């Protein structure tokens, strides 16, 4: 059996954006565009690696988990 599809309120986008001289990876809830968490990285390569890991995760990455992963 397949699992039920997540509702729109559960779908989170992982975005990479430029913030001054740093690169931000952030999670935004798709339904209302609410920013859930944001981490800043010194290099775009580090940000891309982190974002790729978050996107590949089967479970949504919470703010707490994002901070743990960034260590």
Secondary structure, 3 states (H helix, E strand, C coil): CCCCCCCHHHCEEEEEEEECCEEEEEEEECCCCCEEEEEEECCHHHHHHHHHHHHHCCCCCCHHHHHHHHC
